[in-house]
């Protein structure tokens, strides 16, 4: 099942509990279906800075996994109000295409601006 597509999903909003609950459901469903070997969770709040977290996410998306199959890369702890431009730049990079069956899931706090939402729809 080798496609040249990337599936990018965003959970955005100011209700942290609901947003993180959706992320936990996705992770649980992915583990149930595919196991945990191709699951990467990057918490931007635990990284040195957001740029480092997003760079790691892009690197993971472009790097081939040792284990074949579907991959899920979760990037959470992103605050839209503080880092909107950096997030948009990262999305532009990801929009070039990521090899393999890769799903990217962003959990973004705060309200996304129109420019970022339009970029997500384009991808």
N, C-alpha and C positions, 0 to 999 in steps of 0.2 A: 504494500500500500504506500507507494512512494509518489507523492505529488509535489509540485512546486507551488504550494500555497501556504499561507499563514492565516491563521484565524485569530484575530485580535478581539478581545472582549474587554469591556470596561464596566466596572461597578463604581458609580460616582454618586456622591451626595454627602449631606452633612450629618446623616444618621449613621454614626460609626458602627453601632451594634448591628443594625440590619445589614449594612454593607459587608461587615466581617462574617456575619452568619451565612450570607450567600457564598462568600469565598470558601468557608469551611465546607459547605455543601458540595461545591465543585471539587474541592480536594478529596473529600470522602468518596464521591462518585468516581472520580478518576482512579483512586487507589483500588476501589472495588473492581473496576473494570480492567485496569491495566497494571496494577501493582504500583509500588513506589519507586522503582528503579529509574524511571524517566520523569520524575517529578522534581522540580527545582522551585524553592520558595525563597524569595529575596525580600527581606524586610528593610525598606529604606531607612526606617527609624533606627536600625541597628548598624547601618553602614556608616562609613566615615562622612559621606555626604550623598546627596541625591544623585549627583552626576556619577559617582562610583557605582551606586546601585543600578542605575539605568544602563551604564556601560557593561556591567556584569550581565544584565538581562539580555542585551543585544549580543554579547559574546556567547552566552548560552544558546541563544536562538540560532546563531550561525555556526556553532561548533557541532559536529556530528556526535551523537551519543554512542557510547560503547554498546548499548543495548538497543536492538531494533524495535521499532514500534512507535506508537503515538507518544508525544511528549507534551507536558504541561509546565509552563514557566509562569509562576505567579510573582508579580511585583506589587507589594503592598506597602502601605505607610507613606504614600505620596500625597503631599498637600498641594492641591491645585492652585490655591491662592498665592502660595510662596514661589512655586517653581513651574508655572505654566509654560514659559518659553522653552525651558530645558526639556520638558515632557514633549512638546510639539516637535522639537528638533529630533528627539529620539524616535518618535513615530514616523517622521519623514524618512529616517534611516531604515526602519523596519518595513516601510512601504515599498522598498525596492524588491522585497521578496525574500523569504526565508525557506531554505530547502527542507523537505521532509514534512511529516505530519505533526506540525508544531502548533500548539494552542498557546497564546499569550493572554494572560489575565491580569489586568491592572485594577487595583483597588485604590481609588483616588478620593481623598477627602476634600471637602469644600465644593464650591459650585464651579463646574467647568464653563469656560467662556465659549462663545459661539465658534470662534476659530478652531479651538481644540475639538469640539463636538463635530464640526464639519470635517475635520481631518480623520477622525475615527470613522465617520460614515463613508468617507472616500476609500479607506482601507478595507 
